[in-house]
Amino acid sequence: MVAVLVVIALWLFSGFYQVTAAERGVIQRFGRLVQPVRLPGIGWRMPWPIETVTRVNVASVNSSDFKSRVLTSDVFLVDLVFSVQYQFTDPVKKLFRVRDPDATLNEVSESAIRETVGRSTLDEVLVGNTRPEITRRTKELIQHVLDNYDSGITVTTVNLKDVQVPDAVIPSQRDANKAQADKERFILEAEAYANSIIPVAQGSAGRIQQDAEAYKAKEVALAEGEASRFAQQQAAYAQSPEVTRRRMYVDALENVLARAHKVIVDTRAGGNMIYLPIDKLLEKQGSGAAESGDQSAGGAAKEPTEQVTIEARGRGER
């Protein structure tokens, strides 16, 4: 009886347990959850095998290291070495929601880093000032997936320790870098060419517009002057038609004969033969035609009006 009592006493005494400050206790009775969270301190539960207590460390930070070969968005392979620091913040979820929390974390972390790096270029992965953004997005993605799994794991940090380009792809990377440098150089040359052409084109356009406005103003002024002169002639003709008609006829003859080469021969001088230097006259006539052509090129808009006016005056005189 003494021995039995001693055994029973020891068995009951084994029901005492202690939970440290960094731990939380979970009590199970025949495998069923009885008390979800036991705070730090000394407690008692029914001895084994009736009840068991599982201690989960919720204060310490765990770390897992990973090494993976990942493809970037610009089709480059890189070898990554990164680590994930995490905590088990919910003991019940850690014990009952996920079969293997560590393996689950490893798979989720590797999948997240592949997705994040797969959306980034090689330069963004290699350059140091863009790595924090990659690790931040990776941490958010890992935490989002773990929360969907209801795993009770909180990711604290994600560190990208090392990034190396495999030796097999180094020549291709050099070609890509050269192509990128050529691209930037061509862009700068195109911008420089555009900066040199655009001001010239704008200046030419402004000059053409100013010339057009000046030509417009000149033609409008000439037309208004012709209209005003015609109105004055009409008023004068209404007052004295005969005088006005003779004056217009004389003006037309002066205008025509002033541009013609004239040879006056007195037929009453006798019966002597008169020698005319036809070659000189034709040469002078050719030079006069060239001068009149230059004048007509400069005042093409005015010449037809004068011709029409002269013909009208001739018909009126006849």
VOVEXNU-601680 format. One record per residue: z, y, x of N, C-alpha, C in turn; residue in one letter. Coordinates in steps of 0.05 Angstrom, whole numbers, plus 5000, padded with zeros to 4 digits. Each point is the difference from the previous one (the first is absolute). Example, Ala and Ser with C-alpha at 12.3 -4.5 7.8 and 13.67 -1.06 7.14 Angstrom:
BEGIN
515648865264500050244982500050245018A
498650214993500150245016501450224985S
REM end
This chain:
BEGIN
500049765017500050244983500050255017M
501649995022500150235018497250055012V
498749785008497450035012498050114979A
500249904976498250114979500550294995V
502650074999500650284996499050185023L
500349895024499050165023497050044998V
498649784993497150034997499250194978V
501449994978499450184978500650295009I
502250045014500750265010497850115019A
499249835018497950095019497450054985L
499449844980497550054985500150264984W
502450054989500350264986499950235019L
501249965024500050225019497250065011F
498349804999497250055010498550194981S
501250054977498650184981500250295008G
501850075019500150275009497650075018F
499050244998497850095016500350295006Y
498550105020500150285008497250115002Q
499650234989497450145002500450255017V
498450035021500350235018498850254987T
500450225014499050264990497050014998A
498649865018497150005000498749804982A
501749844986499049784984500650044970E
498549854985500649984971500049704993R
501949914983500249724993498949944973G
498749774998498949914975501249724994V
501449984977501449754993498349844980I
499849745006498549824983501849764992Q
499849924975501549774990497949784993R
500149795016498149784997497150115001F
499650205017497350125004499450234981G
501550034979499550224981501550255009R
498750234997501250255008502450074982L
502350055013502450074985500750295004V
500250095024500850275006497750125018Q
498550184990497650095016500850125027P
501850195001500650135025503050015003V
500949905023502850015007500350215022R
501750204995500450215020501649905024L
499950155022501449915024503049974995P
501149805013502949944998500449704998G
502649924994500749724998500149934970I
498949774994499949914972500449694999G
500149914976500349714996498149924979W
498849765004498349884980500649705000R
499149874980500549714998498849865025M
501549825012499149885025497449844995P
498849955023497549855000500649724990W
498549864984497250084993499750144973P
502250104989499950134974498650275003I
501050175018498950265004499450045029E
498050155005499350085028499550305001T
500550115023499550295005498050035022V
498050164995497950065019500250295009T
500250045025500350275011497350105009R
499350254992497550125007500650275014V
498950035024500550255015498150214989N
501250214990498450224988500050255017V
501550005022500250245017498349995025A
499749765011498449985025497150034994S
498550105020497150034998498749785015V
498349854987498549785012497350105009N
498949875019497450085011498249755004S
497550044993498049795004497650125014S
499149865021497750095016497549844991D
497750145001497549874992497850085020F
498149825003497750055016497649904985K
498050184997497749934983497550145010S
497849874996497450135006498750094974R
499550274999499250134975497350135004V
498550024978497450135000500450284987L
499050215014500250274990497750064981T
500150244988498050074980497350055013S
499950085026497550035014499249765016D
501049764991499149745009500749975030V
502550035007501049955027502449824998F
500349825019502349825001502150125019L
502549994991502250095016502349804998V
501449975022502449835001502450174996D
501649954979502350164993502649845005L
501950145010502749905002501950204985V
501249914979501750174984502549854991F
502050154992502549894992500850134974S
501549854983501050094975503049964999V
501550224995502949994997500750014970Q
501849834992500649984972502949924996Y
501050034975502749924991499949854974Q
502049824997500349864974502050164984F
499050174983501750184984501149884975T
498849794990500949874975500449705006D
502449915003500549715007499049814978P
500350074975499149824979497049965001V
498550215002497149985002499149855025K
501550055021499349865025500349704998K
502149914985500649724998498449864978L
499350154978499049864976497250094992F
498950225011497450094991497749905018R
500549975025497949925019500949755014V
498349805003500749755012500650045030R
498250145015500450045028499550305006D
502150165000499650295004498750075026P
500749875022498950075026497049945001D
499249764990497249945000498450184982A
501250074977498750184982499650285013T
502050095014499850265013497849995022L
499849785014498049985021497250014988N
499549864979497450004987499350274988E
501950124987499550264988499550215021V
501549995022499650205022497349985013S
499149755006497449975012497850084982E
500249944974498050084981499950304997S
502350135000500150304998498750135024A
500749915024498850125024497049965001I
499149774991497149964999498650194981R
501250044977498850184981500150295010E
502250085012500250285009498150065023T
500049825020498250045022497149974992V
499449824980497349974990499050254987G
501750184991499250254988499950235020R
500649945026500150205021497949955020S
499250205015498149975021501449935026T
498449925020501149935026501450235013L
498850244998501350235012502750064987D
500249974974502550054987502249805008E
499149765007502049805008500850045029V
498150095017500650035029501450265006L
499450214985501250265006502950004990V
501750115018502949984994500950174977G
498750234996501050184978499349914972N
498249804998499349904973501549744994T
501349885019501449754995502350034980R
501650215001502150034980499049984971P
497650114995498949984973499349714993E
499049855020499449724995502549844994I
502150045017502549854995501350084974T
499850254992501150094975498649864976R
497450005001498649864978500549705000R
500349885023500749725002502749944988T
502050175007502749964989500050034970K
498650204989499950034971498749764986E
497949905013498649774988501849755000L
501349955023501849775001502350024980I
501250234998502250044981499049974971Q
497650094994498949974973499749714993H
498949845018499649724994502649854997V
502050065018502649874999501450074974L
499750254991501350074975498749854976D
497449965002498749844978501049715001N
500649905023501149735002502949984992Y
501350244998502950014993501649855021D
499450065025501249845022502750105010S
500750254993502550115009500050085030G
497650045011499750085028499150295001I
501350165017499350285004499050045029T
497550105002498850045026500950285010V
501250005024500950255011497950145017T
498849865019498050125017497849805007T
497750105007497849845010499050145026V
500149855022499250115026497549865010N
498150175007497549895013500450025030L
500749785012500850005028497650025019K
497949854995497849995019497449964985D
497950135010497349974989498149975024V
498649775000498249945022497349914988Q
497950095014497349914993499349755015V
499249784988499349765014497850055021P
500149855022498050045021497249944991D
499649834980497349934991498650234986A
501650184989498750224985500150275014V
500950005025500150255015497350125004I
497949845008497350135003499050124974P
500549864978499150114974501550264993S
502550005008501650254995498950235016Q
499349945025498850225017497450114988R
498449814990497550094987500650174975D
502049914985500850164976501050275008A
501650025021501150265008497750185010N
498049885014497850165008498450104976K
499649824981498650094976501550224985A
502649984999501650214987499850265015Q
500049995027499650245016497350134995A
497949834999497350104995499950134972D
501349874981500050114973501350285000K
502350035013501350265001498250215015E
498749915021498350185015497650094983R
498849824985497850074983500950194978F
502349954989501150184980500450285010I
501150035025500450265012497350145005L
498149845010497350125005498750104974E
500349844979498850084975501450254989A
502650015003501550244991499250255016E
499649965026499250235017497250094992A
498249814995497350074992500050154973Y
501749904982500250134974501150285003A
502050035017501150275004498050195013N
498149905016498050175012497750064981S
499349824982497750034982500750174976I
502449954989500750134974500050305003I
501350125020499950305002497150115002P
498349865016497350095003498549994973V
500449774986498749984974501150214980A
502550055001501250204982498950285007Q
499750055026498950265008497150034991G
498449785004497250014991499850044970S
501749864985500050034971500750284992A
502050125014500750274993497850205007G
498749955023497850185007497649984980R
499349754993497949974980500750134973I
502549974992500850124975499950315002Q
500850115022499850295004497150095000Q
498349845014497150085000498949994972D
500849794985499049984972500950234983A
502550085004501150234984498650265008E
499450035027498650245008497250004989A
498649775001497349984989500050064970Y
502049894987500250054971500450304994K
501850135016500450284996497550175005A
498649925022497550145007497949974978K
499649764990498049954980500750144974E
502650004993500950134975499550305003V
500750115024499550295004497150074998A
498349835013497150064999499049984971L
500849804986499149974972501050244983A
502450085004501050234985498550255008E
499350035026498450235008497350004988G
498649775000497449984988500150054970E
502049904987500350054972500550294994A
501750135017500550294996497550165005S
498449935021497550145006498049974978R
499849754989498249964978500850164975F
502650014996500950154977499450305003A
500350105025499450285005497050054997Q
498349815010497150034997499249994971Q
501349834985499449984971500750274986Q
502350115008500750264987498150225008A
499150005026498150205009497349964986A
499249744997497449954987500150084971Y
502249974987500250094972499750304998A
500950155019499850294999497250105007Q
498849895022497350085009498549765009S
498749864983498649755007497850045021P
498450214998497750035018501050055029E
501850185003501050075027501449755012V
501549874984501549775011498049785007T
497949974984498149795006498550065027R
499350255004498650075025501949975024R
502550084996501949975023500449715007R
500249834980500449725006497549885014M
497650104991497649905013499850085029Y
500750255005500050105028502149855017V
502349964989502049855015499149725006D
498649874981499149735005497950005022A
498150195000498050025021501250055027L
502050185001501450055026501349755010E
501249854982501449765009498149795011N
497649984987498049805008498650095026V
499150245000498550105023501750045025L
502650034996501750045023500249755017A
499649774988500149755014497349895007R
497850144995497349915006498950155024A
498249875014498650125023497350114990H
499750265003497750154988498150105022K
497549984994497850115017498350184983V
500050255006498550204984497450065015I
497849974986497350045011498750224983V
498950205012498650214987497049924998D
499149934976497349914997498050245001T
501050244998498250235001499750115028R
501049875019499850105028497349975012A
498349844989497349965010499349714999G
497849935012499049734999500749845024G
501950105016500849855024501549754993N
499649795017501549754995502950035011M
501849914984502850025007500949725010I
501350005023501049755012502949974993Y
500649784987502849944993501049765016L
502250035015501249775016501349804981P
498449814990501049814981502349835011I
499849925026502149835012502750155001D
499850265007502550165001501250044972K
498250044981501050044973501349754989L
498749765006501249754991502749945014L
500150075026502649955014502250184989E
499350254995502050184988500849924972K
497949894985500649914973501949765001Q
499649815019501749775003502950075006G
500350195019502850095006501350144977S
498450154984501150134977500849804979G
498549774997500749794981502649865008A
500349965026502549885010502450174994A
499750275004502350184995500650004970E
497950004983500650004971501249744992S
499449775014501349754993502950005007G
500850125023502850035007501550174979D
498750224992501350174980500349854974Q
498049844992500249864975502149785001S
500549885024502149805003502750124997A
500350255010502650134997500550114972G
497950074986500450114973498349864980G
500449734999498349834982500650064971A
502450084994500750054972498850264990A
499350195019499050264991497050014998K
498649855017497150025002498649934974E
500649784986498649954975500250224979P
502350134999500350224981498150235006T
499750065027498250225007497149934994E
499249745005497249924994499550034970Q
501849904984499650014971499850294991V
501750175011500050294993497350135008T
499049935023497550125009497749914982I
499949754994497849914982500250134973E
502450044989500350134974499150285002A
500650145023499150275002497050025002R
498849815014497150015002498749964973G
501049814985498949954973500350254982R
502350135003500550244984498150225008G
499450025026498350225009497149954991E
499249745002497349944991499750054970R
REM end
